[in-house]
Amino acid sequence: MLNRRDFLSSRPLANAAGQVLGALDDLTELAESLSDEAPPPPETLLFRASRRAMAATFEVALPFATPDALLAAEAALDVVDRLEAQLTVYRDDSDVSHLNRLAGSQPVHVEKDLFELLRLAARLTAETQGAFDVTAGTLVKSWGFFRGPRRVPRAEERAAALRTVGMRNVLLDADHRTVRFLLPGLEINLGSIGKGYALDCAARLLRDQWNVRAGLLHAGHSSVYAMGKEPATAEGWRVALRHPWDEGRRLGVLTLKDRALATSAATFQYLEYFGRKLGHILDPRTGWPAQGIASASVTAPTAAEADALATAFFILGVASAREYCHRNPEIGAVLVPEGEQATPVVLGQAVSELEPETVGTSGKKD
């Protein structure tokens, strides 16, 4: 079964920390090249380390000549581990679980970076008219997307869960750095922004503490952050967008430099309900799975923004995503509507570098 991590493919990396290999286009080409061609030149070699976290495989790829590459990569992955322990709703002792237990009855003091993440989430909720909303935790549970089993909730159950949703009901007190929920039953779930945020924090550590200027970080291929440029190139890192239902087809290739890319898709994860396919990405405004888009890919200055906006654009659809990109020229997107003959739609100036020959004649630039 495919999920978000299947929709972004970067140039492949080695399979274990300490291994190195050339930066080629995809895993198939890699397997062929290893048997038919000479080893790649040293300047194209990458050091790669990976670790399982947040239900995904996080990977850090650094140019092989990076000083202390192993120590730097391990330190970056330690940041991801620390953030999972803080942000997850699957551990009772996490900061977010603590917040969900207490904030409905009293202001809760939170760590500085978590407070800033919640402020970012609140801004993005306002900018997307509520399509992105991290307060949908109870709604997610009602559909069985927390611990299962997945199901269509009864109308009254869904309505009750929907009444607990709304970032406007989260009081963020910057003076005291506290959080207070104004609705009983409201629960925060940062799953739609947490992986990207972790990539941003890991990249910041690599820059600030290890003086790393080039590298590729990703979280299970659903979220990617590109630092600097790929070895032996004058530009950034080339990242391919896969087609949502045709694994052998690409929508295009983006070159990213100090930018992020994220994809949301639910084409192969759904519930059957009276002949309808209901995906797992819920619209927090209606309480129902979003309809109309097969995949939404977003490029943004930060991975947290890309993650959140990929979810929002999947829910909003082409017209509203187009308006958002026009208002925010640093944001770009590639949306694929539902339907076998659907045409990919490219939005915003920020993806003007999408290679046209890989989009095909069906791609439209907006």
C-alpha positions as CSV (number, residue, x, y, z in Angstrom):
1,M,0.0,0.0,0.0
2,L,1.4,3.4,-1.0
3,N,1.4,6.4,1.3
4,R,2.9,9.8,1.4
5,R,6.5,8.6,1.5
6,D,6.1,6.9,-1.8
7,F,5.4,10.1,-3.8
8,L,8.8,11.8,-3.6
9,S,12.0,10.2,-4.9
10,S,15.3,11.8,-4.5
11,R,18.6,10.5,-6.0
12,P,19.3,7.3,-4.1
13,L,21.6,6.9,-1.1
14,A,23.4,4.0,0.6
15,N,21.5,1.6,2.7
16,A,23.4,1.9,6.0
17,A,25.4,4.6,7.8
18,G,28.9,4.7,6.6
19,Q,28.2,3.4,3.1
20,V,28.7,5.7,0.1
21,L,27.6,5.6,-3.5
22,G,27.0,8.0,-6.4
23,A,24.1,10.3,-6.7
24,L,22.1,8.7,-9.6
25,D,18.5,9.3,-10.7
26,D,16.6,6.5,-9.1
27,L,16.9,3.0,-7.5
28,T,16.5,1.1,-10.7
29,E,19.2,3.0,-12.5
30,L,21.4,2.5,-9.5
31,A,21.1,-1.2,-9.6
32,E,21.9,-1.3,-13.3
33,S,24.8,1.1,-12.9
34,L,26.5,-0.9,-10.1
35,S,26.6,-3.9,-12.4
36,D,27.5,-2.3,-15.7
37,E,29.5,0.8,-15.0
38,A,32.7,1.9,-13.1
39,P,32.3,3.4,-9.6
40,P,31.3,7.1,-9.6
41,P,34.0,9.7,-9.1
42,P,34.7,10.7,-5.5
43,E,33.2,14.2,-5.9
44,T,29.8,12.6,-6.4
45,L,29.9,10.3,-3.5
46,L,27.5,10.7,-0.6
47,F,27.7,9.7,3.0
48,R,24.3,8.7,4.3
49,A,22.9,7.8,7.8
50,S,19.3,6.8,8.6
51,R,17.1,6.2,11.6
52,R,13.5,5.2,12.1
53,A,11.4,7.9,13.8
54,M,7.9,9.4,13.5
55,A,6.7,6.3,11.6
56,A,9.1,7.1,8.8
57,T,12.8,6.5,7.9
58,F,14.7,9.8,8.3
59,E,17.8,10.0,6.3
60,V,20.7,12.5,6.2
61,A,22.9,12.5,3.1
62,L,26.1,14.6,3.1
63,P,28.9,15.0,0.5
64,F,31.5,12.4,1.3
65,A,34.1,15.1,1.9
66,T,32.1,16.7,4.7
67,P,34.2,16.9,7.9
68,D,32.9,14.7,10.7
69,A,30.1,13.5,8.5
70,L,29.1,10.6,10.7
71,L,29.1,12.6,13.9
72,A,27.2,15.4,12.2
73,A,24.5,13.1,10.7
74,E,24.1,11.3,14.0
75,A,23.6,14.6,15.8
76,A,21.0,15.6,13.3
77,L,19.1,12.3,13.8
78,D,19.3,12.8,17.6
79,V,17.4,16.0,17.1
80,V,14.7,14.1,15.3
81,D,14.5,11.5,18.1
82,R,14.2,14.3,20.7
83,L,11.4,16.0,18.7
84,E,9.5,12.8,18.3
85,A,9.6,12.3,22.1
86,Q,8.2,15.9,22.4
87,L,5.6,16.0,19.7
88,T,4.1,12.6,19.4
89,V,0.6,11.8,20.6
90,Y,1.5,8.1,20.8
91,R,3.5,8.5,24.1
92,D,1.7,9.6,27.2
93,D,4.8,11.4,28.5
94,S,5.3,13.6,25.5
95,D,4.9,17.4,25.8
96,V,2.0,17.4,23.4
97,S,0.2,14.6,25.3
98,H,0.7,16.5,28.5
99,L,-0.7,19.6,26.8
100,N,-3.8,17.7,25.6
101,R,-4.5,16.4,29.1
102,L,-4.2,19.7,30.9
103,A,-4.8,22.7,28.6
104,G,-8.5,22.3,28.6
105,S,-8.6,23.2,32.3
106,Q,-5.6,25.5,32.8
107,P,-2.9,27.4,30.9
108,V,0.1,25.1,30.3
109,H,3.6,26.4,30.0
110,V,5.4,25.0,27.0
111,E,9.0,24.9,25.7
112,K,10.0,27.8,23.5
113,D,10.4,26.0,20.2
114,L,7.1,24.1,20.7
115,F,5.3,27.4,21.3
116,E,6.8,28.9,18.1
117,L,5.6,25.8,16.2
118,L,2.1,26.2,17.5
119,R,2.2,29.9,16.4
120,L,3.3,28.8,12.9
121,A,0.4,26.3,12.8
122,A,-2.0,29.0,13.9
123,R,-0.8,31.3,11.1
124,L,-1.1,28.6,8.5
125,T,-4.6,27.7,9.7
126,A,-5.7,31.3,9.2
127,E,-4.0,31.6,5.8
128,T,-5.7,28.4,4.5
129,Q,-9.2,29.2,5.9
130,G,-8.9,26.3,8.3
131,A,-8.0,23.6,5.7
132,F,-4.8,23.0,7.8
133,D,-5.6,22.6,11.5
134,V,-3.6,20.7,14.1
135,T,-6.5,20.7,16.5
136,A,-8.2,17.9,14.7
137,G,-6.9,15.2,17.0
138,T,-10.3,14.0,18.2
139,L,-11.7,14.0,14.7
140,V,-8.7,11.8,13.6
141,K,-9.5,9.4,16.4
142,S,-13.2,9.2,15.4
143,W,-12.2,7.9,12.0
144,G,-9.8,5.3,13.5
145,F,-6.7,7.0,12.0
146,F,-5.0,7.2,15.4
147,R,-4.8,3.6,16.6
148,G,-7.4,2.0,14.4
149,P,-9.5,0.3,13.2
150,R,-10.3,2.6,10.4
151,R,-14.0,3.2,10.0
152,V,-16.7,5.8,9.1
153,P,-18.0,7.3,12.3
154,R,-21.6,7.6,13.0
155,A,-23.1,11.0,12.2
156,E,-23.5,12.0,15.8
157,E,-20.0,10.9,16.7
158,R,-18.5,12.8,13.8
159,A,-20.5,15.9,14.7
160,A,-19.3,15.7,18.3
161,A,-15.7,15.4,17.2
162,L,-16.1,18.3,14.7
163,R,-17.2,20.5,17.5
164,T,-13.8,20.1,19.2
165,V,-11.9,21.4,16.1
166,G,-10.7,24.9,15.6
167,M,-7.3,26.6,16.1
168,R,-9.2,29.8,17.0
169,N,-10.0,28.0,20.3
170,V,-6.3,27.7,21.3
171,L,-5.2,30.6,23.3
172,L,-1.4,31.3,22.8
173,D,-0.1,33.7,25.4
174,A,3.3,34.9,24.2
175,D,4.0,36.9,27.3
176,H,3.9,33.8,29.5
177,R,4.5,31.2,26.8
178,T,1.4,29.3,27.8
179,V,-1.3,27.4,25.9
180,R,-4.9,27.2,26.9
181,F,-7.7,25.3,25.1
182,L,-11.1,27.1,25.1
183,L,-13.0,24.0,24.0
184,P,-13.4,20.8,26.0
185,G,-12.2,17.8,24.1
186,L,-9.9,19.7,21.8
187,E,-6.7,17.7,21.0
188,I,-3.6,18.8,19.1
189,N,-2.1,16.3,16.6
190,L,1.1,17.6,14.8
191,G,1.3,14.7,12.4
192,S,0.7,17.0,9.4
193,I,3.7,19.3,10.2
194,G,5.9,17.4,12.6
195,K,8.2,15.6,10.1
196,G,8.9,18.7,8.2
197,Y,9.6,20.7,11.4
198,A,12.0,17.9,12.4
199,L,13.9,18.3,9.1
200,D,14.1,22.0,9.6
201,C,15.5,21.6,13.1
202,A,18.0,19.0,11.9
203,A,19.2,21.2,9.1
204,R,19.6,24.1,11.4
205,L,21.8,22.1,13.7
206,L,23.9,20.9,10.8
207,R,24.4,24.5,9.7
208,D,24.9,26.2,13.1
209,Q,26.9,23.6,15.0
210,W,28.7,21.6,12.3
211,N,29.2,24.2,9.6
212,V,27.5,21.9,7.0
213,R,26.5,23.8,3.9
214,A,25.3,21.0,1.6
215,G,23.2,18.0,2.3
216,L,19.8,16.3,1.6
217,L,17.5,15.4,4.4
218,H,14.2,13.5,4.0
219,A,11.6,11.8,6.1
220,G,10.5,8.7,4.3
221,H,10.4,10.6,1.0
222,S,7.2,12.4,1.9
223,S,9.2,15.5,3.0
224,V,12.5,16.6,1.7
225,Y,14.8,19.5,2.7
226,A,17.8,20.4,0.4
227,M,20.7,22.3,1.8
228,G,23.0,24.0,-0.6
229,K,23.8,22.2,-3.8
230,E,24.5,18.6,-4.8
231,P,28.2,17.6,-5.2
232,A,29.7,18.3,-8.6
233,T,26.8,20.5,-9.7
234,A,26.3,24.2,-10.0
235,E,22.7,24.1,-8.9
236,G,20.8,22.4,-6.1
237,W,19.6,18.9,-5.5
238,R,17.3,17.2,-8.1
239,V,14.2,15.6,-6.6
240,A,11.6,13.8,-8.7
241,L,7.9,13.9,-8.2
242,R,6.3,10.5,-8.9
243,H,2.8,10.1,-10.4
244,P,0.2,9.3,-7.7
245,W,-1.1,6.1,-9.4
246,D,1.6,5.3,-12.0
247,E,4.8,4.3,-10.3
248,G,6.8,4.3,-13.5
249,R,5.9,7.8,-14.4
250,R,7.2,11.1,-13.2
251,L,5.4,14.4,-12.9
252,G,8.6,16.3,-13.1
253,V,11.9,17.0,-11.5
254,L,12.6,20.0,-9.2
255,T,16.0,21.4,-8.4
256,L,16.0,22.5,-4.8
257,K,18.5,24.7,-3.0
258,D,17.9,25.7,0.6
259,R,14.2,24.7,0.1
260,A,11.8,22.0,1.0
261,L,9.3,19.8,-0.9
262,A,6.5,17.8,0.5
263,T,3.7,15.7,-0.9
264,S,0.3,14.7,0.4
265,A,-1.7,11.9,-1.3
266,A,-4.4,9.4,-0.4
267,T,-5.0,7.7,-3.7
268,F,-4.1,4.2,-2.3
269,Q,-5.2,4.7,1.3
270,Y,-9.0,4.8,1.6
271,L,-12.1,3.3,3.0
272,E,-14.9,1.9,0.9
273,Y,-18.2,3.5,1.8
274,F,-21.3,2.9,-0.3
275,G,-19.2,2.6,-3.4
276,R,-17.2,5.7,-2.6
277,K,-13.5,5.8,-1.9
278,L,-12.8,7.9,1.2
279,G,-9.1,8.8,1.7
280,H,-7.3,9.3,5.0
281,I,-6.8,13.1,4.7
282,L,-9.6,14.7,6.6
283,D,-11.0,18.1,6.0
284,P,-11.1,19.6,9.5
285,R,-13.9,22.0,8.3
286,T,-16.4,19.3,7.4
287,G,-15.2,16.2,9.2
288,W,-15.0,14.2,6.0
289,P,-12.1,13.0,3.9
290,A,-11.1,15.5,1.3
291,Q,-12.2,14.8,-2.3
292,G,-11.0,16.0,-5.7
293,I,-7.2,15.8,-5.6
294,A,-5.0,12.7,-6.0
295,S,-1.8,14.4,-4.9
296,A,-0.5,17.8,-3.8
297,S,3.2,18.6,-3.8
298,V,4.4,21.9,-2.3
299,T,7.8,23.6,-2.3
300,A,8.5,26.2,0.4
301,P,11.4,27.8,2.2
302,T,10.9,25.4,5.2
303,A,9.9,21.8,5.4
304,A,7.3,22.6,8.1
305,E,5.5,25.0,5.7
306,A,5.8,22.6,2.8
307,D,4.3,19.7,4.9
308,A,1.4,21.8,6.2
309,L,0.6,23.4,2.9
310,A,0.7,20.1,1.0
311,T,-2.1,18.9,3.3
312,A,-4.0,22.2,3.0
313,F,-3.8,22.2,-0.8
314,F,-4.9,18.6,-1.0
315,I,-8.0,19.7,0.9
316,L,-8.5,23.1,-0.8
317,G,-8.1,22.1,-4.4
318,V,-6.6,23.9,-7.4
319,A,-8.5,27.2,-7.3
320,S,-7.7,28.0,-3.7
321,A,-4.1,26.7,-3.9
322,R,-3.6,29.0,-7.0
323,E,-4.8,32.0,-5.0
324,Y,-2.5,31.1,-2.1
325,C,0.6,30.8,-4.4
326,H,-0.3,34.1,-6.0
327,R,-0.4,35.8,-2.6
328,N,2.8,34.0,-1.5
329,P,5.3,33.9,-4.4
330,E,7.8,31.9,-2.3
331,I,5.3,29.0,-2.4
332,G,4.9,26.7,-5.4
333,A,2.8,23.6,-6.0
334,V,2.0,20.7,-8.4
335,L,-1.5,19.3,-8.0
336,V,-2.9,16.3,-9.7
337,P,-6.7,16.2,-9.7
338,E,-8.5,12.8,-9.3
339,G,-9.3,10.9,-12.5
340,E,-7.3,8.7,-14.8
341,Q,-7.0,11.4,-17.4
342,A,-6.3,14.2,-15.0
343,T,-3.8,16.8,-16.0
344,P,-1.1,17.9,-13.5
345,V,-1.4,21.6,-12.7
346,V,1.7,23.6,-11.8
347,L,1.1,26.6,-9.6
348,G,3.3,29.6,-8.6
349,Q,6.6,31.1,-9.6
350,A,8.4,29.0,-7.0
351,V,8.2,25.9,-9.3
352,S,9.1,27.6,-12.5
353,E,12.2,25.4,-12.6
354,L,10.2,22.2,-12.9
355,E,11.8,20.5,-15.9
356,P,9.1,20.7,-18.7
357,E,10.3,17.6,-20.5
358,T,9.6,15.4,-17.5
359,V,6.1,16.8,-17.0
360,G,5.0,15.8,-20.4
361,T,2.6,17.4,-22.8
362,S,-0.3,17.0,-20.4
363,G,1.2,19.3,-17.8
364,K,-0.2,22.8,-17.4
365,K,1.7,25.8,-16.0
366,D,-0.4,28.3,-14.1
